Amino acid sequence: MCGICGLVTGGPPPEMDLLLGMMARLKHRGPDGSGYLRDEGAGLGHTRLAIVDTAGGAQPLSNEDGSLWISFNGEIFNYVELAAELRARGHRFRTASDTEVIVHAWEEWGEQAFNRFNGQWAVALWDRTRRQLVLSRDRLGVRPLYYAHNGDRLVFASEIKALFADPAIPRVLDPVGLNETFTYWSTVAPRTPFTGIQQLEPGHVAIMDADGFRSHPYWSIDFPLRGEEPCQDTQANADALRERLVEASRLRFVRSDVPVGAYLSGGIDSAVTAAVVTRYTDAPLDTFSLRFADAEFDEGRYQQLMAARLGTRHHDVVVSEREIADVFPQVIRHAEAPLLRAAPAPLFLLSRLVRDSGYKVVVTGEGADEVLGGYDIYREARVRQFWTRDPSSEVRGRAAELLYPWMARSPGRAPAFARGFFSQHLDATDPAMSHRPRWQSTAALKNLLTEDARAACSVGAAPDDLIARMPAHSGEWDQLSRAQWLEMTTLLPGYILASQGDRMLMANSVEGRFPFLDAEVVALANMLPARHKLLGLEEKYLLKRAFADVLPREILQRPKQPYRAPDAASFCAPDAPDWVGDITGADAVTSVGLFEPRAVQGLFAKARRNSGRDLGNTDNMRVLAILSTQLLHHLFIAGDGGNSTDSPTTPLTAIDLTRQGQP
């Protein structure tokens, strides 16, 4: 895993100080080395976290004649097989790295190469002959890639803070990006929280050359038409899922030249991946878990049960509310986005434990809920769909009381409220019926904005804009498939894989690998009948069936409990760190100009009366929205844009073709 950056100038070579400044801001993504290519009209930068071919895989790297150069962040897990095929076609390799496979694959297959890759990547290829820059991002957005385009100038990087090294790029929060965040929990690619900065959409390739800049998909999320799933046999699909997940997990452990650990959350997903490793490889396994001082959030019992069952060397970190508050400014610096939950902060501390234990790579269970039907929002949609068949039925309406049993204020404990809330937007013809309640609840955050900020936010990003992007034939999908498309387009890349994933891992120079997002696993999962993923209200049914023999009964049968962390309670206790009061005071709120100062003061006074406890879901999100957005402005707008005073790592591989003329 690495950090990449670069620019196309449309004329002279890029300024050396700018290229080095961008690299310096990505040092945490690649502390093992760095390098740059400087050419007429373009430059590439790279900071390296050495995992595959640690001795020979330095970047930027070129083909045999130096006409094609690459800066690459990620892993291509099927690179061994692709390299063998390319060698058979006459390509000659100088290294044993997956990076060089990308170069030769592009030479051989062009854009079709990306469809052949099974991995997670952000790629920049500079073709000196064509004077062409090619950017690509993996199918589901595991690896980030941002850019700013203005005329014949394009600047790109793994993180936004590296773009802000360019003084030509303004630092302004985008009101439409805030509107998306305060609706979907994150922006939706290509939008970001900053005006003028975009992200390459997952599954896309972009080209910058003399004809300008253009982007288009090489892959998109798709599902079969309802009732036309290719295999209806439950056991056959369970066997196929097991086979593909075993291979996906195995590859992510054996395709590494450094040791690989595993997260154990206490749930089914991480238990499956860790169990596969111990059963199907000879590698000793270290597992890592996140625990909480507050018993309401702690899953230590299940983590320790699974670690004992597998015989792993187990490590955990117990996180307190004060620790969450203390690291939250660092979390926002790395997330580069407003957050509506405190959940990324403990994951930042967990990745620190991984790195302090001597590991650079961990396998996790991310993606299982999205692709195999594990979220409560899918169960909620199933109940509401059942209800639409007779909206006046009190018996059908009471099914809403079965939802969210893990919540302290679950619908079952407030049945009248549950029926009132979940009966809204009860339209079976609405392609986004599954998500309307969440979007509506989250959008209540915008009531805290100033009148001017609300007006600016209302310019775009309405849910109807997102729905319009759904495939034309999605109306013929099963309702679960439509809900999955929305989740895999919004929450998965924008929050789960970014704010909770890549950013919290790479903040401590740790690479995450996700077997459930393997290309072959996703291809199979998307073809499954809905009932194999969500059977009645039993989530991830097929996964449980496929791995019933390797999981303890206590984990297999435990009620679904999503990962959560203390939200307002982490910031509203009497011993909260000084920065909380500093950025939420009336003067600080007024100076930023996004939130109504009186509303902010009233909310925090309410929260502090009981140290942030016993707040409803919406008020918890409001507290986090204010804190994170104010911090984002403080760090990136009023502050130094995420600047780092660190110089690029050494040794520095310097390739300056403007002086050499030839590589």
Buried (B, 14 or more C-beta within 10 A) or exposed (E): BBBBBBBBBBEEBBBBEBBBBBBBBBBBBBBBBBBBBBBBBBBBBBBBBBBBBBEBBBBBBBBEEBBBBBBBBBBBBBBBEBBEBBEEEEBEBEBBBBBBBBBBBBBBBEEEBBEBBBBBBBBBBBBBEEBBBBBBBBBBBBBBBBBBBEEBBBBBBBBBBBBBBBEEBEBEBBBBBBBBBBBBBBBBBBBBBBBBBBBBBBBBBBBBBEEEBEBEEBBEBBBBEBEEBEEEEBEEBBEBBBBBBBBBBBBBBBBBEBBBBBBBBBBBBBBBBBBBBBEBBEBEBBBBBBBBEBEEBBBBEBBBBBBEBBEBEBBBBBBBBBBBBBBBBBBBBBBBBBBBBBBBBBBBBBBBBBBEEEBBBBBBBBBBBBBBBBBBBBBBBBBBBBBBEEEEEEEBBBBBBBBBBEBEEBBBEEEEEBBEBBBEBBEEEBBBBBBBBBBBBBBBBBEBBBEEBBEBBEEEBBBEEBBEEBBEEBEBBBBBBBBBBBBBBBBBBBBBBBBBBBBBBBBBBBBBBBBBBBBBBBBBBBBBBBBBBBBEBEBBBBBBBBBEEBBBEEBBEBEBBBBBBBBBBBBBBEEBBEBBEEBBBEEBBEEBEBBBBEBBBEBBEBBBEEBBBEBEBBBBBBBBBBBBBBBBBBBBBEBEBBBBEEEBBEEEBEBEBBEEEEB
